[in-house]
Amino acid sequence: MTIDLTKLLRVPPDDARVSRMAAGIVGSEILKIAADIRALIAAGTQVTNLTVGDFDPKQFPIPASLHEGIVAAYEARETNYPPSNGMPALRAAVQRFYARELGLEVPIESVLVCGGARPVIYGIYRALVDPGDVVVFPLPSWNNNHYVHMCDARGVTLECSPKNRFLPTAEEVVAALPGARLVCLNSPLNPTGTALDRTMLLGISDAIVAENRRREARGARPVYLMYDHIYWMLTAEGATHATPPELVPEMARYTVFVDGISKAFAATGVRVGWAVGPTDVVDRMSSILGHVGAWAPRAEQVATARLLDDPAGMQRYVTALRRGLVSRLSALHEGFQALRAEGQPVDSLAPEGAIYLTVQLAPFGKKTPAGAVLRTNEDVRRYLLEAAAIGIVPFQAFGYPHDDGWFRLSVGAVSLREIEDALPRLGAALAALHA
């Protein structure tokens, strides 16, 4: 006999049934946009999807050596639990990788392997942030507002502007340091594709060290820096990537890196990430994430260790990946600048890294052919999806509060031809607007 529980399990949302944290959590804004795109595709529309911070394996497959290594590891029956802090071979490979590529010698106890970069971020927040603690982060940025909510912390936001490439200035960060427990920086930045320069990072690092010396003298807890550089290997030519301990070695005591293979090797679904940081913090993160079971699969860890220990093969892959991304980002940037030269209310920032282009689409006050007035970013997003079959993400999805036309365009899941075909549709959709 089967018991039908369908009606009992379909329970309408009720905040009283869940925790206060769960009742207040906000789902991913990007996933909501993805639902609109899925609906159009299901109706037969071909959409140029510039929304997802992901890679289409048809456009950007993972390295052949990584694929083969994963298959070989499964064939060798590498299917049991890995150590909760990561396979020793992978932790040692990350140690060698940081020494070779970043010039940073770290102890193996500083390396914690996780199931992608998201558990690393969660572990940093949980290990360092108590309820009511102050977390400083820029706007726009990826998901810090949600992690602050989950920890019942107090977010202090630094609103950034196109004048500074949507990056915080050293002066803004320094002003927010007193009373802060955690500062969150990401470079190259999701969503903007812009990167912190060495001078800016040096100023921030000097200020954190000075702040912590003052705190140590009075027995106060230090302020830490979460330095998310998951896109660092995809820094564009002409832009440089730096790390806080490289510029100010004492920052090693206060910096926790967020890193992994998801972006530099188009391996978002392989789920191998790592933290590198002070051993006392990393040890507590390991304990927290061990209870969550947030480790990467054993076979994928074995294969990733071999990938990181093949610098020549790794560099060949990253060079080709970067070339493909730059061609797409450049085509979009040049297309937007051409539309701007024609008098359209658009703009774009030159790409400096990652897989994103920051663009402005600001036809506010104009009417669509159907007579609707475009007043908000959401109005513009929906219009371009319907009129030009182009999917884009407004900066509001990254905490940015202003309806001034700024959007993220992601190129990891589209071909160069798709971009070239989409630009005339964009131009026609904008030209169809009227006063």
SULFEN-V856324 format. One record per residue. N is the residue number from 1. PSI is psi in radians with two decimals (* if undefined). Layout:
# SULFEN-V856324
{{N/PSI} {N/PSI}}
This chain:
# SULFEN-V856324
{{1/2.35} {2/2.33} {3/2.13} {4/1.92} {5/0.18} {6/-0.86} {7/-0.64} {8/-0.58} {9/-0.39} {10/1.50} {11/2.21} {12/2.63} {13/2.33} {14/1.90} {15/-0.46} {16/-0.32} {17/-0.20} {18/3.03} {19/2.83} {20/-0.67} {21/-0.83} {22/-0.63} {23/-0.53} {24/-0.09} {25/2.50} {26/2.31} {27/2.96} {28/2.16} {29/-0.58} {30/-0.62} {31/-0.57} {32/-0.72} {33/-0.68} {34/-0.57} {35/-0.68} {36/-0.72} {37/-0.73} {38/-0.66} {39/-0.73} {40/-0.76} {41/-0.71} {42/-0.48} {43/0.04} {44/0.08} {45/2.32} {46/2.04} {47/2.33} {48/1.80} {49/1.74} {50/0.47} {51/-0.64} {52/2.34} {53/0.98} {54/3.09} {55/2.36} {56/2.09} {57/-0.39} {58/-0.54} {59/-0.74} {60/1.45} {61/2.71} {62/2.85} {63/2.43} {64/-0.66} {65/-0.59} {66/-0.79} {67/-0.87} {68/-0.64} {69/-0.66} {70/-0.80} {71/-0.79} {72/-0.67} {73/-0.67} {74/-0.67} {75/-0.49} {76/0.16} {77/0.63} {78/1.22} {79/0.05} {80/3.10} {81/2.38} {82/2.89} {83/2.52} {84/-0.39} {85/0.07} {86/2.67} {87/2.33} {88/-0.65} {89/-0.66} {90/-0.72} {91/-0.69} {92/-0.62} {93/-0.70} {94/-0.71} {95/-0.83} {96/-0.68} {97/-0.79} {98/-0.63} {99/-0.76} {100/-0.79} {101/-0.50} {102/-0.13} {103/0.46} {104/1.99} {105/2.08} {106/2.62} {107/2.67} {108/-0.46} {109/-0.22} {110/-0.14} {111/2.20} {112/2.14} {113/2.38} {114/3.02} {115/1.13} {116/3.14} {117/-0.44} {118/-0.79} {119/-0.54} {120/-0.84} {121/-0.80} {122/-0.75} {123/-0.67} {124/-0.85} {125/-0.83} {126/-0.58} {127/-0.43} {128/-0.43} {129/2.15} {130/2.83} {131/2.32} {132/-0.23} {133/2.68} {134/2.21} {135/2.19} {136/2.23} {137/2.67} {138/2.78} {139/2.24} {140/2.66} {141/2.92} {142/1.92} {143/0.05} {144/-0.64} {145/-0.63} {146/-0.69} {147/-0.65} {148/-0.76} {149/-0.78} {150/-0.49} {151/0.02} {152/0.66} {153/-3.11} {154/2.01} {155/2.28} {156/1.96} {157/2.53} {158/1.82} {159/2.12} {160/2.81} {161/2.82} {162/-0.41} {163/-0.61} {164/0.44} {165/0.55} {166/0.55} {167/2.58} {168/2.58} {169/2.78} {170/-0.66} {171/-0.69} {172/-0.73} {173/-0.80} {174/-0.71} {175/-0.45} {176/-0.06} {177/-0.73} {178/2.17} {179/-0.17} {180/2.58} {181/-0.59} {182/2.33} {183/2.31} {184/2.05} {185/2.57} {186/2.16} {187/2.25} {188/2.61} {189/2.29} {190/1.99} {191/0.01} {192/-0.36} {193/0.33} {194/2.81} {195/2.49} {196/2.41} {197/2.91} {198/-0.69} {199/-0.76} {200/-0.80} {201/-0.61} {202/-0.75} {203/-0.73} {204/-0.77} {205/-0.78} {206/-0.72} {207/-0.68} {208/-0.74} {209/-0.78} {210/-0.74} {211/-0.75} {212/-0.50} {213/-0.71} {214/-0.72} {215/-0.70} {216/-0.66} {217/-0.49} {218/0.18} {219/0.45} {220/2.75} {221/2.56} {222/2.88} {223/2.39} {224/2.79} {225/2.09} {226/1.98} {227/1.68} {228/1.84} {229/0.75} {230/-0.43} {231/0.21} {232/-0.54} {233/-0.16} {234/0.38} {235/2.34} {236/2.75} {237/2.34} {238/-0.35} {239/2.59} {240/2.59} {241/2.32} {242/2.82} {243/2.61} {244/-0.81} {245/-0.44} {246/-0.68} {247/-0.66} {248/1.66} {249/-0.58} {250/-0.31} {251/-0.27} {252/-0.51} {253/-0.35} {254/0.06} {255/2.30} {256/2.07} {257/2.51} {258/2.17} {259/3.05} {260/-3.03} {261/-0.02} {262/-0.75} {263/-0.86} {264/-0.34} {265/0.35} {266/0.61} {267/0.83} {268/-0.59} {269/-0.09} {270/-0.49} {271/1.01} {272/2.00} {273/3.05} {274/2.70} {275/2.58} {276/2.17} {277/-2.97} {278/2.42} {279/-0.58} {280/-0.67} {281/-0.78} {282/-0.66} {283/-0.71} {284/-0.66} {285/-0.72} {286/-0.74} {287/-0.76} {288/-0.88} {289/-0.42} {290/-0.63} {291/-0.46} {292/-0.38} {293/0.67} {294/0.54} {295/2.76} {296/2.64} {297/2.53} {298/-0.83} {299/-0.71} {300/-0.60} {301/-0.75} {302/-0.79} {303/-0.65} {304/-0.65} {305/-0.73} {306/-0.65} {307/-0.84} {308/-0.39} {309/0.23} {310/1.31} {311/-0.63} {312/-0.83} {313/-0.69} {314/-0.76} {315/-0.66} {316/-0.77} {317/-0.86} {318/-0.65} {319/-0.78} {320/-0.71} {321/-0.83} {322/-0.70} {323/-0.77} {324/-0.70} {325/-0.74} {326/-0.69} {327/-0.68} {328/-0.81} {329/-0.71} {330/-0.70} {331/-0.75} {332/-0.82} {333/-0.81} {334/-0.66} {335/-0.74} {336/-0.67} {337/-0.58} {338/-0.73} {339/-0.66} {340/-0.72} {341/-0.44} {342/-0.09} {343/0.11} {344/2.60} {345/1.11} {346/2.83} {347/2.98} {348/2.66} {349/2.42} {350/2.28} {351/2.46} {352/-0.06} {353/3.11} {354/-2.67} {355/0.41} {356/2.59} {357/2.32} {358/2.18} {359/2.72} {360/2.25} {361/1.86} {362/1.01} {363/0.73} {364/2.44} {365/-0.25} {366/2.80} {367/2.52} {368/2.89} {369/-0.46} {370/-0.08} {371/0.01} {372/2.41} {373/2.30} {374/1.92} {375/-0.41} {376/2.92} {377/-0.69} {378/-0.66} {379/-0.77} {380/-0.77} {381/-0.84} {382/-0.68} {383/-0.81} {384/-0.55} {385/-0.73} {386/-0.70} {387/-0.49} {388/-0.04} {389/0.79} {390/2.21} {391/2.19} {392/2.88} {393/2.13} {394/2.66} {395/-0.28} {396/-0.45} {397/-0.19} {398/0.46} {399/-0.11} {400/2.23} {401/-0.15} {402/2.45} {403/1.19} {404/0.34} {405/0.22} {406/2.36} {407/2.73} {408/2.32} {409/2.22} {410/2.37} {411/0.15} {412/-0.30} {413/0.28} {414/2.72} {415/2.86} {416/-0.67} {417/-0.70} {418/-0.70} {419/-0.79} {420/-0.62} {421/-0.52} {422/-0.56} {423/-0.75} {424/-0.61} {425/-0.69} {426/-0.81} {427/-0.72} {428/-0.68} {429/-0.69} {430/-0.69} {431/-0.43} {432/-0.19} {433/2.65} {434/2.85} {435/*}}
